[in-house]
Amino acid sequence: KWVAGGMYNYYQSSTTITNCTFKSNYTYYTEGGAIYNYYQSSPTITNCSFTNNAAIKGGAIYNENNSSPVISNCSFTINAANEGGAIYNEASSPVIINTLFANNEASHTGSPTNGSAIYNEGASSPSLTNVTIANNTGLNAIYSEAGSTLVVNSIIYGTILGTYTPQYSLIEGNTDFTNGNVDAAGITLTDVFTNPSTGDYTLKITSPAIN
């Protein structure tokens, strides 16, 4: 497969995708293991799971040229790419809500690379609300060349490299507790989640992320 292992949305094709599973799709040499969105193609993706998809860029989804899908109530797990283990954005700014990114990987020839969960190229400025990012493998969880990522009411483990604006969030390495953020110094995954080693990312009773 040369482009998009599962679905290719081309030229302002903004489909509605609901209650779907994208599993074990891949592309040999290009982008978007499960979905490739090109030129202002901004689908609405709801209640979907993306598992074990792979590509050169964007293991699950690749967004290009002002393609900014709305992704809600979804999960991205065990996806892999050279860059952007789960999602790669090129001049695109998706809106991501109530979504889990876990156990995705960004690596090349065995070495970790950027954006284990999300890679932003150019002026891509996604927004993340009620998003959990944890246990992904790469140099960082979110990588941005330019633009700025808005992070609201979210939990992110794995560093963010690039400009971002956090609000009411817990982000690994972030000690700025203005705008309602939690000072993350000394807080581990097991302090926050019930059992992250088995994929249970519900908040434990004593989690500092409650409320």
N, C-alpha and C positions, 0 to 999 in steps of 0.2 A: 504494500500500500504506500502510495507516494504522498498523499495529503489526506489527513483526517481518517483515523482508523474506523470511526463509527459514523460521524455525521459531518457534512460540509455545508455551512450556510454561507451563501455567496451573494454579494451586492444587495444590501438592504433587505436581506431575508431574515426577518425577526419572528421566528416561530415561537410557539408555546410548547414547552416540554414539561410534562407533569408525571410524577409517580413512575419514573423510569430507572432502570439500572444499566450503567455502562461498565462492562466488566471485560478485562483482558483484551482490549483493543490496542492497536499499535500502528505506528508508521515506521518504515525502515529508515528513511533519510530526512524527513521533514518534521512538521509541527502538528500538534493537536492529536494526541493519542486517541481520545474519544470524540472531541468536537473541535472543529476549526471554524471560527467566525471571521469573515473577511468583508471589508469595506462597508461599514455602518450596518453590519448585521448584529443585532442586539436581542437575542432571544430571551424569553422569560423562562427560567429553569427553576422548578419548584418540586420539593420532595423527591429528589433524585440522589442516587448514590453512584460514585465514581471509584472503582476499585481495580487495582492491578492493570492500569493502562500505562502505555509507555510511548515516548517520542523523543526526538532530538531536543525540541523546546516545547514546554507545556505538556507534561505527561498526560494530563486529562483534557485540558482546554487551552487553546491558543486563540487570543483575540488580537486582530490586526486592523489598523486603519480606521480608528473611531468606532470600533465594535465594542459596545459596553453592555453586556448582558446584566440582567437582574437575577441573581442567584440566591434563593432562599430555602431554608430548611433542607439543606443538602449535606452530604458527607463526601470527603475526598480522602481515601485511605489507600496506602500501598501503591501509589502511582510514582512513576520515575521518569526523569529526563536529564539531559546534560545540564540544562538550566530551566528553572521553573518546574519543580517536581510535580506540582499539581496544576498551576495556572501560569501562563506567560502572557503578559500584556504588552503589545507594541502600539503606542499612541492610542491606548484604549483605557477606559476607566470604569470597570464593572462595579455594580453595587452588590455587596455580599452581606447577607443577613442570616442569622441563626444557623450557622454552618460550621462544621468540624473539619479541620485539616490535621490528620494524624498519620504517622508512619510513611510519609512521602519522602522521596529522595532526589536530591540533585547531585549528580556526580558524573565524572568523565574519566574513563580509563582507570577507575578505582580511586580517584582523588575527589574529595568533596568540592562542590562548586556552589554558585550563588543561587539563592531563592529556593530552598527546599520545599516551601509551600507556594510562594508567589514571587515572580520575577517581573519587574516593571521596567520596560525600555522606553527611552524618550520621555515625553511629557505625560506618562500614564499616572493617573491619580485615583486609584480605587478607594472606595469607602467600605469599611468593615464595621458592622454593628452586631453585637451579640455573637461574636465569632470566637471559637476556641482553636488555637494552633499549638500543638504539642507533639513531642516525640518524633519530629521529622529530622532527616539526616542531610546535612550540607553545611556550608560555611555560615549560613544565616537562614532565618525563616522567611524573611521578606527582604528583597533587594530592589532598590530603586536607583536608576541612573539619574533621573530628574523627576519633576513632579513631586507630589506629597501624598502620603497615604493617611486618610482619616481613620482613626481607630476609636470606636465608641463602645463602651460597656463590654469590652472583650478581654480575653486572657490569651497572652502570647508567650510561649516559651521557645527560645531560639531568638537570637538577636534580630533587630531591624537595622539594616544598613541603608542609610539614606534619610531623607526628610520625612517626618511623620508628625501628626498632631494627635496626641492621645487625650481622651476624655473618659473619666470614670472607668479606667482600665487597669489591669495588672499586666505589666510587660517586663519580661526578664531583663535585668540590667537598668531599668528605669527607676531612678530614685526621686524624681520630681513628682510630688504628690499634690501639686496644684491641679485645678480643673477636676477635682474629685478622684484623681488617680491614686492607686495604692503604691506606697514605697515598697518595691519588690526586693530590696536588699535582704538576703538571707532566707527568702521564701522559696521552697522547693516544690517540685511537682506533687510530691506526696503530701505536702502541707495543704495543697489546693484541692486535689481531686481524690475521689473515693479509692480508685485502684487503677492508675494510668497504665500499669504494666500489663493489665488484661483488657485494656480498652474502655474502662469505665471512667468517663470524664465528667460524671456528675460531681457536684461540689460536696465534700465531706462536711459533716456537721460543724466542725471548727474552722472551716476554710476562711481565710482572710478576704476572699472574693465575694462572700455573701453580702448582699445589699449594696 
